[in-house]
């Protein structure tokens, strides 16, 4: 199925505007993320996370008081009001209770069931998930995650540089950084409003790496079409050639995005809190990746060839036509 046939859209005519918009989104998003603070998940900080669901509505302040009454110190509480679910993050994994070493999650759940349980404690207070990670393991995972992202970007740079040219590899990396930064910033900001649990954990790192793969796939397809059209249209200047290549692959790009986005949107809406963060991050990254493969990666290659390599990317006839159009607009 092709939604677009024989299109002649001039994608590169407004590339400076799109560059500026992307720059503002990336820098503004990163600054906002630093200002509000990045919430690291238990994967990287260590401790225990308990997700509980109450059968009846529960007041947040009352719940916080009851958790404190269990004798547990140093905890955080996050609510998911739509599902009457709460995420309880505990700094320690075990505690001393009457001389016996017990899991701190068990102590908290026992206290909540004694308060809210009634005749059926397990139904009134349902434990959805419990996750415990030591602080040493958390630090190791943090380092491993950073290494994984760095090696992925380095491998992509080497692959694109080998398959095409180094300037195309730079354009691909600029687009990838753009996509991950936007996905990261939006995840941090959305997490602060408590709509979706988007703490930075292993799941979100996996989502970021998946976004890298999707984005580079779209970008490589466009670059490959540019290389093919260079052989078919040897006398055509570079900018019209890029526009032609993007138009040639536009239907494929839209089809791929729509099929993937619909699946991810379904998971976001109906997948529950465990999968929502991963799916939402991927959805945002896929939107950014589709946009960047069309407007950022190829536009960066044009900018680099024109301003760094000092190449004529328009061709003399295109320059004359552009000046003529500008003159007509000025006279009008």
N, C-alpha and C positions, 0 to 999 in steps of 0.2 A: 504494500500500500504506500503510495506517495502522496503526501499532502501538498508538496511543492514541486512543480515541474517547470523547467525552463525559466527559472527566476533570474533576474538581473539586478539584484539588490547591491547597492554600493556600500558595503560594510565598512570600508576603510575611510570613507570621506569624513566621518566624525570621530576618527580614532583618538584625537587629542581630547575631545570631550569625554569619551569613555575612559581614557587613561586617568583623567582628573577625577571622575566619579569613583573609579576603583581605588585611586590613591586615598581619597577622603574616607571611603568605607573601611579600608584596611587600617590606616593610621588611626582614624577616629575609633574604630572598634577595639584596637589594641590598647589605646589610651583609656577608653572606658572600662575595659577589662581589668587593667591595672588599678584603676581608681576604686572599683567595687570589690576587687579581690578575687583571686582564683581559688575555688573550692576543690581541693584534691580529695579523691575518693579514698576509701580504706585501703585500696590496693597499694597506694603510695605512702600513706601515713601510718598504717598499722592500727590495730584495735578490732572492734567488733561492730558490725552493723546488723540491726534487727528490723525487719519490715513486718509490721503488725496491722491487721485490719479488724476494725471493731464492727460488731453487728449493728450497734446503735450509735448515733452521733455522740461525739466526745468533745468537750471543751479543751482547747489546746493548753491554756494556763493550768487547768485542773490536772490534765495529763502530765504536764511537766512537774507539778507538785508531787503527784503520786510516784513518779519515777525517782524523784529525789528522796522520797520516804523509804525507798527500798534500800537506801544506804549506799547507792552507787554515786560516785563523784566524777565530775568531768564528762558530761554527755551533751549531745546536740540533738535537737528535735526538728524534724521537717515534716510538714503536712501535705497530703495530696487530697484536697477537700472533696474532689469529685467522687472519689472512691472510698472516702472515709478511712484512708490508709495513712500510716505514719512511718517515717524512717527514723529510727533511734540509733545514733552513732555513739558508741562507748569507747573511751580511751584505752581501757584495759580489757583483757580477755578473760581473766580469772579473778576471783575474789575469795576472801576468807569468810565463811559463814558458819558460825558455831564450831570453829576449829576444823572444818572440812573445806577443802579446796573445791570450789564450784565454779562453773561457767557463769560469768557475769550476765550473759543473756538469759540464763535460766532464772537467776534471781529477779531480774526485771519482769520477765513474763509471769512468774509466780505472783509477784506483787500486783501486776495489772489484772490478772485473773481473779485474785482475791477481792479486788475492788469492783471490777466490772463484770465478773463472770456470772454471778447469779447461780441458777440451777445447772447451767451448761457452760462452764468456763471455756472449754476448747472452741465452742462455737461462737461465744460472745467475743472472745479475743483470739483471733486466728493468726498464727505465725506463718507469714508468707515465705520468708527466707531468713537465714542466719549465715553471716559470713565473718570469719575470724582470720586475721592475718597479723603476724608478728611484725614489730618495727624494723627488724633487720631485713626481713623479706621485702617489706615495703620499700626500703631504700634501694635494694637490689633491683626491684621491678622498675623503680623510677629511672635508674641508670640504663637498664635494658631497653626501656621505652624510648629514651632519647637516642640511644645508639641505633635502634631499629628505624626510626624516622630518618636519621642522618644517612644511614647506609642505603635506604630506599631512594632518597633524593639523589645520592651519588650514583647509584646504579642506573637510574633513569637518565641522568646527565650523560653518562658514558654511552648508554644505548642509543640515545637520540643523536649524539655527536658522531658515533660510528656509522649509524644508518643514513644520516643526512649530512649536515654540516654543523660546525660548532655554534654558529649563530642561531641555528634552529634549536639546538640544545638549550641555549640561554633563554630563548623565547618560551620553551616548554617549562623551564624551571621558574621563570617569572610567573607564569600562569599557575603552576602548582603552589607556589608560595602564596599567591593571591587567594586561591581556593581554600587552603588550609587555614590561613589567617581569618578569613571571613567565617568559616565554619567554627573555628575556635572561639572567636569573639562572640558570635551569636549564642553559642552553647553556654559560655560564662554568663552572659547577660540574662538569658532565659532561665538559667538555674537560679538566679537571684530572685526572680519573681515567683518561684515555687510552683510553676505550672508543670514542668517536666523535670525529673531528676537527671541533671546533666553535669554532675561532678566529673572531673577529669579522672578517669580510671582506665583499666585495660580495655574495656569495651569501647570507650571513645577513642582511644589510641588505635584500636582496630578499625574503627569507622574512618579516622583520618587517613590511614594507610589505604583503605578501600577507595576513598575519594581520590587519592593520588593515582591509583590504578585506572579509575574511570576517566579522570581528566586527561591523563597522558594518552589513553586509548583514543579519545576524540581528537586530541591534538595531532597525534601521529597520523590518523586517517586524513586529516586536512593537509598535513605536510606531504604525505605520500601523493595526494592528488596534485599538489603544487609541483612536485618533481615530475610527475607524468605530463602535466600540461606544459612544463618547460620544454619537453621533448616534442610535444605536438604543436606548440605555438612558439617557435624559437624566435620569432621577430617581435613578439609582444613584450611590452615592458612589464616590470615586476608587479606593480600595484594592480593593474587590471587582471594580471595573471592570478594573483591571490584572491581577488574578488570572484573570479570565475571558479576557482577551486572551492571556495567556501559555498558558493551557490550550487556547485555540482554535488556536494556532500550534505547539503542542508536537509533534504528529506530524510536521509539516513540518521542524521544527528537528532532531528525532532522525533523520529520513531523510537530511537533508542532511549531518549530522555523520557518520553511519555510512558513507555512500558515499565521502565524502572521506577519512575516517580509514582505511578499509580500503586505499584506493589508496596513501596515504602510508606506512602500515605496511609494505606490500609493498616500497616503495622503500627504506625504512629497513633491512629485513631482507636484501634481495637486490640493491639498487642499487649497492653498492660504496662505497668511501670518498669518491668525488667527489660523489655525490648524497646520501649519508647525512646530512651535516650540515644541508643545506637542508631535506630531508624531515623530519628529526627536529624541527627548530625549528618548522616549519609544523605538525607534528602536535601538539606541546605548545601552540602558540598557538591551534590550532583547538579543543583541549579547553578551554583557558582562555576562549576567545571564546564558546563555547557556554554555559559556566557563567556568564560575566559578563552575557551578553545576557538570561539568565533571572533571575539573582539580584542583579546589581550595578546595571545601568543603570536599570531601572525602580524599584528600591529607592531609588536616589539621588534620583530625581525625587520619590518619595513623601516622603523625608526633607526635601528642599528645600522642597516645598510646605507641609509640616507645621511645620517649624522656622524657616524663613526668611520665607516668605510668610504664615505663621500661618493657613493654610487648614484647614478641617475635611475631612480626607481620608477619614474613616470615616463620617461622617453620624451624627446623634444616635442612631438606632436601633442602629447598629453599635456605638456606644460603650456603650449600655446592655447590649447582648448580651455584649460583651467583659467588662464589669465583672461581669455575672452569672456568666459562666463562671469568672472568676477567684475569685469568692466561693465557688462550688461546689467548686472545686479546693482552696481554703483550708480549707473545712469538712471535705472528705474527708481 
